[in-house]
Amino acid sequence: MQYALSVLLTLCLFHLEAIAQGAEAAGISLRQKASQGDPVAQFVIDEIFAVGGGIPKDDEEAARWCRDAADLGQAKAQFFLGIMYCDGRGVKKDDAEGVRLFRKAAEQGIAEAQFNLGVMYDQGRGVPKAGTEAAFFYRKAADQGVAAAQFNLGVMYATGRVVPKSLTEAAKLYLMAAKQGYAAAQFNLGAIYYQGDGLPKDYVLAYAWFNLASAQGLENAVKARETVEKLMPPEQIAAAQIKSSALFKEIEAKKSHK
């Protein structure tokens, strides 16, 4: 009933957005994206415009800016340039170079680079496939609060792949990610409460987490919520709906304070 690791691995938390061709249009787009929290736009403004740079007109020029900063040891630039190599944006696609850059950024503590490095090892992209290395970097990123890393590491514990099987440890990791609004983790946590594996069986909490995941569009979560609902008396369903609402407010409050 739980999501499998291979289904939900995501290469990059942050993907580069294409920058408009015209300088004026690109400048407007860049500032708009930065104000909306886009990490690439924020990086370009913070690190490039601060030293008097012009507005990158396209992906190739953006890659040159990132390369210049990466060569000087700027960790965020190394991370973003690594994404560009993995995506083939502005540069020739080269997973091995992406791995090299992620590693440099990861060594400087960039959590998203640690996560991406874990995925590269997990999928065997640019490096030989190595689950143990993947788990090592997922742990580093998870400890820094990356929800996707917490989820992926949780699935490893749930399945016993390269780590000792422990549904209790998986549940702890799912909870960390679920409380950040990570839908797949919410679904898997609901499944654990429904099945009573790793945590005591609790239909109220199973329903609540399934409900949150279904609100984010997970079709399996909708079906799972309907399944558990059939096993609950009306007063339990009401309690589960109240719990789901409380969890949603808690998650949104945390997001607003980031």
C-alpha positions as semicolon CSV with decimal commas, in nm:
position;residue;x (nm);y (nm);z (nm)
1;M;0,000;0,000;0,000
2;Q;0,298;0,231;0,040
3;Y;0,474;0,419;-0,236
4;A;0,796;0,260;-0,354
5;L;1,126;0,445;-0,363
6;S;1,188;0,398;-0,733
7;V;0,855;0,555;-0,822
8;L;0,907;0,879;-0,635
9;L;1,275;0,958;-0,666
10;T;1,316;1,313;-0,788
11;L;1,643;1,431;-0,930
12;C;1,633;1,795;-0,832
13;L;1,433;1,987;-0,579
14;F;1,501;2,299;-0,779
15;H;1,494;2,311;-1,159
16;L;1,624;2,601;-1,364
17;E;1,359;2,810;-1,533
18;A;1,434;2,931;-1,884
19;I;1,523;3,301;-1,886
20;A;1,353;3,520;-2,148
21;Q;1,560;3,622;-2,450
22;G;1,521;3,999;-2,426
23;A;1,723;4,172;-2,155
24;E;1,435;4,388;-2,040
25;A;1,190;4,097;-2,038
26;A;1,444;3,876;-1,865
27;G;1,499;4,136;-1,596
28;I;1,129;4,157;-1,523
29;S;1,097;3,777;-1,521
30;L;1,399;3,738;-1,298
31;R;1,276;3,985;-1,040
32;Q;0,927;3,838;-1,044
33;K;1,064;3,489;-0,990
34;A;1,292;3,608;-0,711
35;S;1,001;3,775;-0,532
36;Q;0,808;3,448;-0,561
37;G;1,090;3,255;-0,395
38;D;1,252;3,098;-0,703
39;P;1,599;2,991;-0,580
40;V;1,774;3,031;-0,915
41;A;1,645;3,384;-0,962
42;Q;1,738;3,472;-0,605
43;F;2,087;3,331;-0,658
44;V;2,142;3,531;-0,977
45;I;2,025;3,855;-0,816
46;D;2,209;3,802;-0,487
47;E;2,537;3,671;-0,625
48;I;2,564;3,821;-0,973
49;F;2,391;4,157;-0,969
50;A;2,566;4,230;-0,638
51;V;2,897;4,248;-0,829
52;G;2,759;4,454;-1,116
53;G;2,673;4,182;-1,364
54;G;2,427;4,224;-1,649
55;I;2,105;4,033;-1,701
56;P;2,162;3,682;-1,843
57;K;1,982;3,661;-2,177
58;D;1,961;3,282;-2,206
59;D;2,055;2,952;-2,045
60;E;2,405;2,952;-2,194
61;E;2,485;3,291;-2,046
62;A;2,333;3,188;-1,713
63;A;2,557;2,880;-1,719
64;R;2,862;3,097;-1,777
65;W;2,773;3,312;-1,478
66;C;2,722;3,002;-1,263
67;R;3,050;2,849;-1,387
68;D;3,246;3,163;-1,299
69;A;3,102;3,162;-0,947
70;A;3,139;2,784;-0,914
71;D;3,508;2,803;-1,008
72;L;3,552;3,049;-0,722
73;G;3,402;2,793;-0,482
74;Q;3,053;2,940;-0,452
75;A;2,850;2,643;-0,327
76;K;2,510;2,754;-0,459
77;A;2,661;2,814;-0,800
78;Q;2,812;2,464;-0,797
79;F;2,472;2,322;-0,709
80;F;2,282;2,512;-0,978
81;L;2,545;2,441;-1,241
82;G;2,521;2,073;-1,148
83;I;2,147;2,090;-1,221
84;M;2,220;2,252;-1,557
85;Y;2,454;1,969;-1,651
86;C;2,203;1,705;-1,544
87;D;1,921;1,876;-1,733
88;G;2,132;1,976;-2,034
89;R;2,031;2,340;-1,992
90;G;2,279;2,589;-2,136
91;V;2,547;2,317;-2,142
92;K;2,589;1,972;-2,295
93;K;2,415;1,714;-2,076
94;D;2,675;1,543;-1,858
95;D;2,565;1,349;-1,551
96;A;2,923;1,284;-1,438
97;E;2,994;1,659;-1,434
98;G;2,668;1,711;-1,250
99;V;2,779;1,463;-0,986
100;R;3,117;1,637;-0,953
101;L;2,950;1,971;-0,894
102;F;2,689;1,831;-0,655
103;R;2,971;1,673;-0,455
104;K;3,155;2,004;-0,427
105;A;2,838;2,178;-0,309
106;A;2,750;1,891;-0,077
107;E;3,092;1,912;0,087
108;Q;3,009;2,273;0,169
109;G;2,686;2,168;0,338
110;I;2,429;2,245;0,066
111;A;2,149;2,008;0,167
112;E;1,980;1,996;-0,174
113;A;2,312;1,900;-0,334
114;Q;2,347;1,618;-0,080
115;F;2,000;1,497;-0,175
116;N;2,070;1,516;-0,548
117;L;2,397;1,329;-0,498
118;G;2,201;1,058;-0,317
119;V;1,962;1,030;-0,610
120;M;2,248;1,007;-0,860
121;Y;2,395;0,714;-0,664
122;D;2,049;0,558;-0,629
123;Q;1,983;0,574;-1,002
124;G;2,341;0,514;-1,118
125;R;2,356;0,842;-1,305
126;G;2,710;0,969;-1,357
127;V;2,837;0,722;-1,098
128;P;2,807;0,346;-1,046
129;K;2,478;0,259;-0,877
130;A;2,539;0,233;-0,501
131;G;2,254;0,214;-0,251
132;T;2,484;0,253;0,049
133;E;2,619;0,582;-0,086
134;A;2,266;0,694;-0,167
135;A;2,154;0,627;0,190
136;F;2,460;0,814;0,325
137;F;2,375;1,130;0,132
138;Y;2,000;1,099;0,195
139;R;2,080;1,091;0,566
140;K;2,293;1,404;0,541
141;A;2,017;1,590;0,357
142;A;1,745;1,448;0,582
143;D;1,928;1,573;0,890
144;Q;1,916;1,920;0,736
145;G;1,542;1,897;0,686
146;V;1,506;1,806;0,316
147;A;1,165;1,640;0,300
148;A;1,239;1,439;-0,016
149;A;1,550;1,294;0,149
150;Q;1,354;1,206;0,463
151;F;1,098;1,030;0,246
152;N;1,349;0,838;0,033
153;L;1,544;0,729;0,339
154;G;1,217;0,628;0,504
155;V;1,135;0,401;0,211
156;M;1,480;0,244;0,242
157;Y;1,408;0,160;0,607
158;A;1,057;0,036;0,523
159;T;1,194;-0,205;0,262
160;G;1,524;-0,289;0,434
161;R;1,726;-0,185;0,132
162;V;2,093;-0,129;0,232
163;V;1,979;-0,035;0,585
164;P;1,830;-0,258;0,857
165;K;1,456;-0,294;0,799
166;S;1,265;-0,084;1,052
167;L;0,911;0,038;1,000
168;T;0,946;0,237;1,322
169;E;1,241;0,431;1,179
170;A;1,057;0,465;0,849
171;A;0,756;0,611;1,031
172;K;0,977;0,868;1,206
173;L;1,121;0,982;0,875
174;Y;0,783;0,987;0,702
175;L;0,647;1,202;0,985
176;M;0,928;1,456;0,942
177;A;0,853;1,484;0,571
178;A;0,475;1,470;0,614
179;K;0,483;1,765;0,852
180;Q;0,654;1,963;0,576
181;G;0,363;1,888;0,345
182;Y;0,531;1,610;0,144
183;A;0,231;1,425;0,000
184;A;0,394;1,086;-0,060
185;A;0,518;1,078;0,299
186;Q;0,170;1,167;0,422
187;F;0,032;0,875;0,224
188;N;0,292;0,628;0,352
189;L;0,244;0,746;0,710
190;G;-0,129;0,694;0,671
191;A;-0,059;0,342;0,542
192;I;0,151;0,263;0,848
193;Y;-0,126;0,379;1,083
194;Y;-0,382;0,184;0,880
195;Q;-0,181;-0,137;0,883
196;G;-0,045;-0,102;1,236
197;D;0,310;-0,181;1,124
198;G;0,579;0,025;1,298
199;L;0,315;0,224;1,486
200;P;-0,004;0,124;1,671
201;K;-0,303;0,090;1,439
202;D;-0,497;0,416;1,441
203;Y;-0,774;0,473;1,188
204;V;-0,823;0,834;1,293
205;L;-0,461;0,924;1,211
206;A;-0,464;0,703;0,901
207;Y;-0,768;0,891;0,771
208;A;-0,619;1,229;0,863
209;W;-0,293;1,169;0,674
210;F;-0,470;1,010;0,377
211;N;-0,698;1,312;0,365
212;L;-0,404;1,553;0,354
213;A;-0,234;1,353;0,079
214;S;-0,556;1,332;-0,122
215;A;-0,594;1,710;-0,101
216;Q;-0,265;1,730;-0,291
217;G;-0,397;1,514;-0,572
218;L;-0,272;1,164;-0,484
219;E;-0,539;0,935;-0,628
220;N;-0,423;0,638;-0,419
221;A;-0,475;0,848;-0,107
222;V;-0,837;0,918;-0,205
223;K;-0,900;0,544;-0,242
224;A;-0,718;0,468;0,083
225;R;-0,921;0,728;0,272
226;E;-1,242;0,576;0,137
227;T;-1,123;0,230;0,245
228;V;-1,046;0,329;0,603
229;E;-1,361;0,541;0,626
230;K;-1,574;0,229;0,575
231;L;-1,420;0,083;0,892
232;M;-1,493;0,389;1,109
233;P;-1,808;0,489;1,299
234;P;-1,938;0,845;1,239
235;E;-1,780;0,986;1,556
236;Q;-1,437;0,857;1,450
237;I;-1,474;1,009;1,105
238;A;-1,562;1,343;1,263
239;A;-1,258;1,321;1,491
240;A;-1,037;1,234;1,193
241;Q;-1,161;1,534;0,999
242;I;-1,085;1,761;1,294
243;K;-0,737;1,606;1,326
244;S;-0,673;1,650;0,955
245;S;-0,770;2,017;0,976
246;A;-0,541;2,069;1,275
247;L;-0,249;1,902;1,096
248;F;-0,308;2,114;0,787
249;K;-0,299;2,434;0,992
250;E;0,020;2,318;1,166
251;I;0,189;2,245;0,832
252;E;0,084;2,577;0,680
253;A;0,201;2,767;0,988
254;K;0,547;2,610;0,960
255;K;0,564;2,698;0,591
256;S;0,481;3,063;0,664
257;H;0,768;3,086;0,914
258;K;1,034;2,952;0,676
